[in-house]
Amino acid sequence: MANTQGPEGNYDPAGSTQMFRAFVDDPQSRQQQQAASARGPRVGLIVGVIAVVVVVAVVAWLALA
């Protein structure tokens, strides 16, 4: 077992701090998070545009009926 120390200098027998940092600093997971956050606004924008088109179509249909 590796003797690692936590951020406060406390002994960490399991090395969990080191494993956590490796997980947080993983470049692949960071890229996946950025891709997911970049997709989010686009999906909302598309849904918003479709909702506006539907509302305009309903209003036009009611006005012309």
N, C-alpha and C positions, 0 to 999 in steps of 0.2 A: 504494500500500500504506500502511496505517496503521501508524505506529510505536507499538506498545503495550508496556507494561512488565508483567512478571509480578509475582507477589506479593512476591518478594524484591527487586524493582527491576531485575531482569535484562531486557535487551532481548529481546523476543519478536517476531522478524521475521514470523512467520506469523500472529500474533494468535491462536494456538491456545488460550491461556489465556482470552481473552475469549470465544471460541466455546464452550469447555468450560463456562464460567460461564453463558452464555446457555442451553446445553443443560440444565445441572443445575437452573437456576432457572426452567425452562419450566413455567408453571402447568398446562398441559394434561397433561404427562407426570407431574407430581406428583399430579394428580387420578386418572390411570389407575393409578398405583402404590397410592394409597390405596384405590381400588375393588378392586384385586386382593388387597390384604392384608385387606380387609374380607370378601371372598368366601371366602378360605382357611379360616378357622375354622368358617364355616357348613357348608362341604362336609365337613369332618372330623367335625363334630357329627352331620350327617345319616348319614354312613357308620357312625359309632359306634352310633347308635340302631338302624339296620338290623341291624348285627351282633349287638347285644344281643337284639333281637327274634328273630332266627334261632336264637341259642343257647338262649333260653328255650323256643322252640317245639320244638327238638330234644330238650331235656331233658324237657319235658312229654310228648313223644311216646314217649320211651324209658321214662319212668316209668309211663305208662298202657298200654304194650304188653305 
